[in-house]
Amino acid sequence: MKKQEDKYNISNLLEIMMALRDPDSGCPWDQEQTFKTIGPYTLEEAYEVVDAIARDDLDNLRDELGDLLLQVVYHARMAEEVGAFAFDDVVTAICTKMIRRHPHVFGDERVVDAKAQTRAWETLKAKERTERLGSVLDGVPVALPALMRGMKLGQRAARVGFDWPDRQGVREKVDEELGELDAAVRGADTEAITAEMGDAFFSLVNLCRHLDIEPEACLRGANARFERRFRSVERSVETGDGDWENYDLDALEALWDKAKEETQ
């Protein structure tokens, strides 16, 4: 193996993983891992990549992409150990897929713009799923974040015409679901409240779809705004007497409004 300050390549990473998984001389922790135990780390690393992007931290993004690549190598190594597939097969599969789904680049077809390409991409994916699966909803990973999965389920159903004709219809559905939620709350039925809250979320996700915005991005933005504004309120309390008990709801609301004016 090269010295630590040297440049490495994918072959080196594959060698490192092979050494870590070696049943005789490898790392005890790495030796005992399985697809199921590594799976949560794979999801976590993907989130950390997205977080680095959201923070515009390219140095951290480099490191997080490395961590995510390690997950791919890890799964491929475990698959090779049981004779399922190897890393090269993973690379071959994605290269084949990208060439097949870009006939306007690697073939003779032409597209006029990015929107046309997106439609063509979705058509190709739908055709592949129809050939491989049963329901149009098959293949949407259960492990996806709920908002993201709801978006994808709505997109799949829309492809076969199961959708509102326009955004106004979805907006009315949001009001309908909120009304049903209010009724469930009045009835103090926890199970019904939970179900109706879920339906309200799902209708909002579909409204995002019709508005061509990402629900996950909306909620991430709302989380970030709340965090910035609440931290501003905290600073205001700390620069005062530092005692939260001395601030009633009206005083805190005033600090919150001030924070909203000062922060994005």
C-alpha positions as CSV (number, residue, x, y, z in Angstrom):
1,M,0.0,0.0,0.0
2,K,1.2,3.5,-0.7
3,K,2.3,6.0,1.9
4,Q,-0.4,8.1,3.5
5,E,0.6,11.3,1.7
6,D,0.5,9.7,-1.8
7,K,-2.5,9.9,-4.1
8,Y,-4.8,6.8,-4.1
9,N,-7.3,5.5,-6.7
10,I,-10.3,3.2,-6.6
11,S,-8.1,0.1,-6.9
12,N,-6.4,1.1,-3.6
13,L,-9.8,1.5,-1.9
14,L,-10.9,-1.9,-3.1
15,E,-7.7,-3.4,-1.7
16,I,-8.2,-1.6,1.6
17,M,-11.7,-3.0,1.9
18,M,-10.5,-6.5,1.0
19,A,-7.9,-6.2,3.8
20,L,-10.5,-5.0,6.3
21,R,-12.8,-7.9,5.5
22,D,-10.0,-10.5,5.5
23,P,-11.3,-13.4,7.7
24,D,-7.8,-14.0,9.2
25,S,-6.0,-10.6,9.4
26,G,-8.8,-8.1,8.9
27,C,-10.5,-5.7,11.4
28,P,-12.9,-7.6,13.8
29,W,-15.6,-4.9,13.4
30,D,-15.5,-4.9,9.6
31,Q,-15.4,-8.7,9.5
32,E,-18.7,-9.1,11.3
33,Q,-20.7,-6.5,9.3
34,T,-23.6,-7.5,7.0
35,F,-25.7,-5.7,4.4
36,K,-28.3,-5.0,7.1
37,T,-25.9,-3.6,9.7
38,I,-24.1,-1.4,7.1
39,G,-27.4,-0.2,5.5
40,P,-28.1,2.5,8.1
41,Y,-24.5,3.9,7.7
42,T,-25.1,4.1,4.0
43,L,-28.2,6.2,4.5
44,E,-26.5,8.4,7.1
45,E,-23.6,9.0,4.7
46,A,-26.0,10.0,1.9
47,Y,-27.6,12.6,4.3
48,E,-24.2,13.9,5.2
49,V,-23.4,14.5,1.6
50,V,-26.7,16.4,1.2
51,D,-25.9,18.4,4.3
52,A,-22.4,19.4,3.0
53,I,-24.1,20.6,-0.2
54,A,-26.7,22.6,1.7
55,R,-23.9,24.3,3.6
56,D,-21.9,25.0,0.4
57,D,-18.9,23.3,2.2
58,L,-17.0,21.8,-0.7
59,D,-14.1,20.6,1.5
60,N,-16.5,18.6,3.6
61,L,-18.4,17.5,0.5
62,R,-15.1,15.9,-0.7
63,D,-14.8,13.9,2.5
64,E,-18.5,13.0,2.7
65,L,-18.4,11.7,-0.9
66,G,-15.5,9.6,0.1
67,D,-17.5,8.1,3.0
68,L,-20.4,7.4,0.6
69,L,-18.1,5.8,-1.9
70,L,-16.7,3.6,0.9
71,Q,-20.3,2.4,1.5
72,V,-20.6,1.3,-2.2
73,V,-17.3,-0.5,-2.0
74,Y,-18.3,-2.1,1.3
75,H,-21.6,-3.5,-0.1
76,A,-19.9,-4.7,-3.3
77,R,-17.2,-6.5,-1.3
78,M,-19.7,-8.3,0.8
79,A,-21.6,-9.3,-2.3
80,E,-18.5,-10.6,-4.0
81,E,-17.7,-12.7,-0.9
82,V,-21.0,-14.6,-1.4
83,G,-20.6,-14.8,-5.1
84,A,-23.4,-12.4,-6.0
85,F,-21.5,-9.6,-7.8
86,A,-18.4,-7.5,-7.6
87,F,-17.5,-3.8,-7.7
88,D,-16.9,-4.0,-11.5
89,D,-20.4,-5.3,-12.0
90,V,-21.8,-2.3,-10.1
91,V,-19.8,0.0,-12.4
92,T,-20.9,-1.9,-15.5
93,A,-24.6,-1.8,-14.4
94,I,-24.6,2.0,-13.9
95,C,-22.6,2.7,-17.1
96,T,-25.0,0.5,-19.1
97,K,-28.0,2.3,-17.5
98,M,-26.7,5.8,-18.2
99,I,-25.9,5.0,-21.8
100,R,-29.4,3.4,-22.3
101,R,-31.1,6.4,-20.7
102,H,-29.3,9.0,-22.7
103,P,-29.9,8.0,-26.4
104,H,-29.6,11.7,-27.3
105,V,-26.0,11.6,-26.2
106,F,-24.9,8.1,-27.0
107,G,-27.3,7.4,-29.9
108,D,-29.2,9.2,-32.6
109,E,-32.1,10.7,-30.7
110,R,-32.4,14.4,-30.1
111,V,-34.0,16.5,-27.3
112,V,-34.7,20.2,-27.4
113,D,-34.2,21.1,-23.8
114,A,-33.8,19.9,-20.2
115,K,-37.5,19.5,-19.7
116,A,-37.8,17.3,-22.7
117,Q,-34.9,15.2,-21.5
118,T,-36.6,14.9,-18.1
119,R,-39.8,13.6,-19.8
120,A,-37.8,11.2,-21.9
121,W,-35.9,10.0,-18.8
122,E,-39.1,9.3,-16.9
123,T,-40.6,7.5,-19.9
124,L,-37.6,5.2,-20.2
125,K,-37.6,4.5,-16.4
126,A,-41.3,3.8,-16.5
127,K,-40.9,1.4,-19.4
128,E,-38.1,-0.4,-17.6
129,R,-40.2,-0.7,-14.4
130,T,-43.2,-2.1,-16.4
131,E,-40.9,-4.8,-17.9
132,R,-39.4,-5.6,-14.5
133,L,-42.2,-5.1,-12.0
134,G,-46.0,-5.2,-11.5
135,S,-47.5,-2.1,-9.9
136,V,-46.4,1.3,-11.1
137,L,-45.7,1.9,-7.4
138,D,-43.3,-1.0,-7.1
139,G,-39.6,0.0,-6.6
140,V,-40.2,3.1,-4.5
141,P,-37.9,2.4,-1.5
142,V,-39.7,2.1,1.8
143,A,-36.6,3.5,3.5
144,L,-36.9,6.9,1.8
145,P,-37.8,9.8,4.0
146,A,-41.6,10.0,4.2
147,L,-41.9,13.3,2.3
148,M,-39.7,12.1,-0.5
149,R,-41.5,8.8,-0.8
150,G,-44.8,10.5,-0.8
151,M,-43.6,12.7,-3.7
152,K,-42.4,9.7,-5.7
153,L,-45.6,7.8,-5.1
154,G,-47.6,10.7,-6.3
155,Q,-45.4,11.0,-9.4
156,R,-45.8,7.3,-10.2
157,A,-49.6,7.5,-9.9
158,A,-49.8,10.6,-12.0
159,R,-48.0,8.8,-14.9
160,V,-51.1,6.6,-15.4
161,G,-53.5,9.6,-15.1
162,F,-54.4,9.2,-11.4
163,D,-53.9,12.8,-10.5
164,W,-55.7,16.2,-10.1
165,P,-56.1,18.1,-13.3
166,D,-54.5,21.2,-11.9
167,R,-52.9,22.7,-8.7
168,Q,-56.2,24.2,-7.6
169,G,-57.7,20.7,-7.2
170,V,-54.8,19.8,-4.9
171,R,-55.1,23.0,-3.0
172,E,-58.7,22.2,-2.3
173,K,-57.7,18.7,-1.2
174,V,-55.4,20.3,1.4
175,D,-58.3,22.3,2.9
176,E,-60.4,19.1,2.9
177,E,-57.8,17.1,4.7
178,L,-57.2,19.9,7.3
179,G,-61.0,19.9,7.9
180,E,-60.9,16.2,8.5
181,L,-58.0,16.7,10.9
182,D,-59.9,19.3,12.8
183,A,-62.8,16.9,13.2
184,A,-60.5,14.1,14.4
185,V,-59.0,16.5,17.0
186,R,-62.4,17.5,18.2
187,G,-63.2,13.8,18.6
188,A,-60.0,13.3,20.6
189,D,-59.3,10.1,18.7
190,T,-55.5,9.7,18.6
191,E,-55.6,7.0,15.9
192,A,-57.8,9.2,13.7
193,I,-55.7,12.3,14.4
194,T,-52.6,10.4,13.3
195,A,-54.2,9.2,10.1
196,E,-55.6,12.6,9.2
197,M,-52.4,14.3,10.0
198,G,-50.7,11.9,7.6
199,D,-53.3,12.6,4.9
200,A,-52.7,16.4,5.4
201,F,-49.0,15.9,4.9
202,F,-49.5,13.8,1.8
203,S,-51.8,16.4,0.2
204,L,-49.2,19.1,0.9
205,V,-46.6,16.9,-0.7
206,N,-48.8,16.6,-3.8
207,L,-49.3,20.3,-3.8
208,C,-45.5,20.7,-3.9
209,R,-45.4,18.3,-6.8
210,H,-47.9,20.4,-8.8
211,L,-46.0,23.5,-7.9
212,D,-42.8,21.8,-9.1
213,I,-41.0,22.2,-5.8
214,E,-39.4,19.6,-3.5
215,P,-41.2,19.0,-0.2
216,E,-37.9,18.0,1.5
217,A,-36.3,21.2,0.5
218,C,-39.3,23.2,1.8
219,L,-39.1,21.6,5.2
220,R,-35.3,21.8,5.3
221,G,-35.6,25.5,4.6
222,A,-38.3,25.9,7.3
223,N,-36.1,24.1,9.8
224,A,-33.2,26.3,9.0
225,R,-35.2,29.5,9.3
226,F,-36.6,28.4,12.6
227,E,-33.2,27.5,13.9
228,R,-31.7,30.9,12.9
229,R,-34.6,32.8,14.3
230,F,-34.7,30.9,17.6
231,R,-31.0,31.3,18.1
232,S,-31.5,35.0,17.6
233,V,-34.2,34.9,20.3
234,E,-31.8,33.1,22.6
235,R,-29.2,35.7,22.1
236,S,-31.7,38.4,22.9
237,V,-32.6,36.7,26.1
238,E,-29.0,36.2,27.0
239,T,-28.1,39.8,26.4
240,G,-31.1,40.8,28.6
241,D,-31.2,39.2,32.1
242,G,-30.7,35.7,30.8
243,D,-33.7,34.3,32.6
244,W,-36.4,32.8,30.2
245,E,-38.9,32.9,33.1
246,N,-39.0,36.7,33.0
247,Y,-40.2,36.6,29.4
248,D,-43.9,36.0,28.9
249,L,-45.4,34.8,25.6
250,D,-46.0,38.3,24.3
251,A,-42.3,39.3,25.0
252,L,-41.0,36.2,23.3
253,E,-43.3,36.8,20.3
254,A,-41.9,40.3,20.0
255,L,-38.3,38.9,20.0
256,W,-39.4,36.4,17.4
257,D,-40.8,39.1,15.2
258,K,-37.6,41.1,15.5
259,A,-35.6,38.0,14.6
260,K,-37.8,37.4,11.5
261,E,-37.0,41.0,10.4
262,E,-33.3,40.6,10.9
263,T,-32.8,37.0,9.5
264,Q,-33.7,35.4,6.3
